[in-house]
Amino acid sequence: MNLKQALPIAVVSALIGALAGGAFIARRERAEPAPAPVTAQAAAPARHNDQAEPASPYPQYLSLGGAAPVSFEALRKRAQRDPAFLQDLLRRYGQETAADARGELLALLHAVGGEEVLRYALSRAASTRAEDERIGLDLLGGYSLQRAEVREALLAKLRAGGEPQREAELIRRLTPAAMPEEDAAPVIERLAALAGDSDAEVRGDAVAQLAQWAEPAQAEDALHRALLDPAASVRSKAIVAVSGSAARSERLKDALLAIAADPASNAADRGAAAMALQDFRLNRAEYAIWQRAQARADAESGEGG
């Protein structure tokens, strides 16, 4: 075979080999699946449990009108160490008009606490302007009545009098706290006086609080008068107050029996009176009255068999 004959044969052979090799690669690519794309999640290293952030007992964030959520705990800590930031929060709370933002700020300021917030609250509560007073009183709600200045601020407001609805609200703020009897005495004295107020709402709330503050013997007279009160709302609160107190006497029992057996009383009061009587010693006649009242209350509530 001469060179002229061999050259065309070599070219043809190379062309055939190239075509065969390309066909083999194409078949292999069709047979093998394409690798899955690597996602950012797969590429990221696994997070170990010991790197997890500790759970906070506070809400995860507080918006405060910012573009991004802010950690409630971080805000609390900052306010406790940064007086300027705390003053800004107090200013914002005093000027805020949106209910949800006010609620967030109030919760934060209650959590911060401290003397600076207390001074601000007392100064605003002492104001004669209704809105300033409300700001101060709401902030004082974060402090216990064990603190003399908080207790005296509320008592001063009650002694000053005012609209019955406002007085009733002030009374409801007198949440009982453990304290020496000498410190509790002015509160009890004021509540006992308000238990005879001309306004039914004030009377009812005063009796309910008095039953929690006073010794059972101190509260018994006010509770008895409230059970016989002409206002149904006062009687209702008195029944609940007797149930929640340790006050017990024959006349309290008689008043509760009369309410439980009286068809003119509303169903809720009859049922509450029957429940309160479970804590009293009853003779056979009284027990029979209670049994009928209890059966009627069960039937009216749908619990009767």
C-alpha positions in Angstrom: 0.0 0.0 0.0 1.5 3.3 -1.1 1.2 6.6 0.8 -1.5 7.9 -1.5 -3.7 4.9 -0.7 -2.9 4.9 3.1 -3.8 8.6 3.7 -7.5 8.4 2.8 -7.9 5.2 4.7 -6.4 6.8 7.9 -8.6 9.8 7.6 -11.7 7.7 7.2 -10.7 5.5 10.2 -10.1 8.5 12.4 -13.5 9.9 11.4 -15.3 6.6 12.2 -13.5 6.4 15.6 -14.5 9.9 16.6 -18.1 9.2 15.7 -18.1 6.0 17.7 -16.6 7.7 20.7 -19.1 10.5 20.6 -22.0 8.1 20.5 -20.7 6.2 23.5 -20.4 9.4 25.6 -23.9 10.4 24.6 -25.3 7.0 25.7 -23.5 7.2 29.0 -24.9 10.7 29.8 -28.4 9.6 29.0 -28.1 6.6 31.3 -26.6 8.5 34.3 -29.0 11.0 36.1 -27.8 14.6 36.4 -26.5 15.5 39.9 -28.9 17.4 42.1 -28.1 21.1 42.5 -26.6 22.0 45.8 -28.9 24.3 47.8 -27.9 26.9 50.3 -29.5 24.8 53.1 -27.6 21.7 52.1 -24.4 23.6 51.8 -24.7 25.2 55.2 -23.0 23.3 58.1 -25.4 21.6 60.5 -26.2 23.6 63.7 -25.3 21.8 66.9 -27.8 21.8 69.7 -25.3 23.5 72.0 -25.5 26.5 69.7 -29.2 27.0 70.1 -30.3 30.3 71.7 -31.9 29.9 75.2 -35.6 30.3 75.3 -36.9 33.7 76.7 -39.9 33.9 79.0 -40.8 37.2 77.3 -42.4 37.7 73.9 -39.9 37.2 71.0 -40.2 40.8 69.8 -41.7 44.1 70.3 -42.3 46.3 67.3 -42.4 49.8 68.8 -43.0 51.1 65.3 -39.6 50.1 63.9 -38.9 48.4 60.6 -37.8 45.2 62.1 -38.9 43.3 65.3 -36.8 44.0 68.4 -36.1 41.5 71.2 -38.3 42.4 74.2 -35.5 41.1 76.5 -32.9 43.2 74.8 -35.0 46.3 75.1 -35.6 45.6 78.8 -31.9 45.2 79.5 -31.0 48.3 77.6 -33.6 50.4 79.4 -32.2 49.2 82.8 -28.7 50.2 81.9 -29.3 53.2 79.7 -31.1 56.1 81.5 -31.4 58.1 78.3 -33.1 55.2 76.5 -35.5 54.7 79.5 -36.4 58.4 79.5 -37.2 58.1 75.8 -39.5 55.1 76.4 -41.3 57.0 79.1 -41.7 60.0 76.8 -43.0 57.8 74.0 -45.5 56.1 76.4 -46.7 59.5 77.6 -47.3 60.6 74.0 -48.4 57.4 72.3 -52.1 57.3 71.1 -52.2 53.9 69.4 -53.7 51.3 71.8 -51.5 48.4 70.7 -48.2 50.4 70.9 -49.3 51.8 74.3 -49.9 48.2 75.5 -46.4 47.1 74.3 -44.7 50.1 75.9 -46.6 49.5 79.2 -45.6 45.9 79.3 -42.0 46.8 78.7 -42.0 49.5 81.4 -43.6 47.1 83.9 -40.8 44.6 83.1 -38.1 47.3 83.5 -39.5 48.6 86.8 -37.1 50.4 89.1 -37.1 53.8 90.9 -37.0 56.0 87.8 -40.2 54.5 86.3 -41.8 54.7 89.8 -41.0 58.4 90.2 -42.4 59.1 86.7 -45.5 57.2 87.5 -46.1 58.9 90.8 -45.6 62.4 89.3 -48.1 61.7 86.5 -50.6 60.0 88.9 -50.6 63.1 91.0 -51.8 65.3 88.1 -55.3 66.6 88.0 -55.4 66.1 84.2 -57.4 62.8 83.5 -55.0 61.6 80.8 -51.9 62.2 82.9 -53.5 60.5 85.9 -54.3 57.5 83.8 -50.8 57.2 82.5 -49.4 57.3 86.1 -51.9 54.9 87.5 -51.4 52.4 84.7 -47.6 52.5 85.3 -48.2 52.1 89.1 -50.0 48.9 88.3 -46.6 47.3 87.9 -45.7 47.9 91.5 -47.0 46.1 94.7 -49.1 47.9 97.3 -46.4 46.8 99.7 -44.7 50.0 98.7 -46.0 52.8 100.9 -45.7 55.5 98.2 -47.8 53.4 95.8 -50.4 52.6 98.4 -50.7 56.2 99.6 -51.0 57.5 96.0 -54.1 55.4 95.5 -55.6 56.2 98.9 -55.1 59.9 98.3 -57.0 59.7 95.0 -59.8 57.8 96.8 -60.0 60.4 99.6 -60.2 63.1 97.0 -63.4 61.6 95.6 -64.6 62.1 92.1 -66.9 60.4 89.6 -68.2 57.0 90.9 -66.9 55.2 87.9 -63.4 56.5 88.5 -63.7 55.7 92.2 -64.7 52.1 91.4 -61.7 51.8 89.1 -59.4 53.0 91.8 -60.8 50.5 94.2 -60.2 47.7 91.8 -56.5 48.7 91.7 -56.2 48.0 95.4 -54.9 44.4 94.9 -54.2 42.9 98.4 -50.6 42.4 99.3 -48.8 41.0 102.4 -48.0 43.9 104.8 -48.0 44.8 108.5 -51.5 45.4 109.8 -50.6 49.0 110.6 -50.0 49.6 106.9 -53.1 47.8 105.8 -55.4 49.7 108.3 -55.8 52.9 106.2 -56.8 50.8 103.2 -59.3 48.8 105.2 -60.7 51.9 106.8 -61.2 53.6 103.4 -62.8 50.5 101.8 -65.2 50.1 104.8 -66.3 53.7 104.3 -66.8 53.2 100.5 -68.8 50.1 101.2 -71.6 52.5 102.3 -71.3 54.8 99.3 -74.4 56.1 97.5 -73.3 54.6 94.2 -74.0 50.9 93.7 -70.8 50.2 91.6 -68.6 51.8 94.3 -70.4 49.9 97.1 -70.1 46.5 95.3 -66.4 46.9 94.4 -65.5 48.2 97.9 -67.2 45.2 99.6 -65.4 42.8 97.3 -62.0 44.3 98.1 -62.8 44.7 101.8 -63.4 41.0 102.1 -59.9 40.3 100.8 -58.1 43.0 102.9 -59.9 42.8 106.3 -60.0 40.0 108.8 -63.2 38.0 108.5 -64.8 39.6 111.6 -64.0 43.0 110.3 -65.6 42.3 106.9 -68.7 40.4 108.2 -70.9 43.5 108.8 -70.2 45.0 105.4 -70.8 41.6 103.7 -74.1 41.1 105.5 -75.3 44.6 104.5 -74.3 44.0 100.9 -76.2 40.6 100.8 -79.3 42.6 101.7 -78.5 45.5 99.4 -81.3 46.8 97.2 -79.0 46.7 94.1 -78.7 43.3 92.5 -75.2 44.1 91.3 -74.0 44.7 94.9 -75.7 41.4 96.1 -74.0 39.5 93.3 -70.6 40.8 94.3 -71.3 40.2 98.0 -72.1 36.5 97.3 -68.8 36.0 95.5 -67.0 37.9 98.3 -68.4 35.6 101.0 -67.3 32.5 99.0 -63.8 33.9 98.7 -63.5 34.9 102.3 -63.4 33.1 105.6 -66.2 35.2 107.0 -68.9 33.0 108.6 -71.9 33.9 110.7 -75.5 32.8 111.3 -76.8 36.0 109.6 -74.6 35.5 106.6 -75.9 32.0 106.3 -79.5 33.2 106.6 -79.0 35.8 103.9 -77.5 33.3 101.5 -80.3 30.8 102.2 -82.9 33.5 101.5 -81.2 34.3 98.1 -80.8 30.7 97.2 -84.5 29.9 97.9 -86.0 33.1 96.4 -87.5 32.6 92.9 -87.2 36.3 92.3 -83.4 36.2 92.5 -81.7 35.6 89.2 -80.5 32.1 88.5 -76.8 33.0 88.7 -77.2 34.5 92.2 -79.2 31.5 93.4 -76.5 29.1 92.1 -73.7 31.2 93.6 -75.5 31.4 97.0 -76.1 27.6 97.0 -72.3 27.1 96.2 -71.3 29.5 99.0 -73.5 27.7 101.5 -71.4 24.5 101.1 -68.9 26.2 103.4 -71.5 26.7 106.2 -72.7 24.2 108.8 -76.4 23.5 108.1 -79.1 21.9 110.3 -81.6 19.6 108.7 -84.1 22.3 107.8 -81.4 24.5 106.3 -79.9 21.5 104.5 -83.3 20.8 102.9 -83.5 24.4 101.7 -80.0 24.1 100.3 -80.7 20.8 98.6 -83.7 22.2 96.8 -81.8 25.3 95.8 -78.9 23.2 94.5 -81.2 20.9 92.5 -82.8 24.0 90.9 -79.4 25.5 90.1 -78.2 22.3 88.6 -81.4 22.0 86.4 -81.1 25.6 85.3 -77.4 25.2 84.4 -78.1 21.9 82.5 -76.1 19.8 84.9 -79.1 18.1 86.5 -79.6 14.4 85.7 
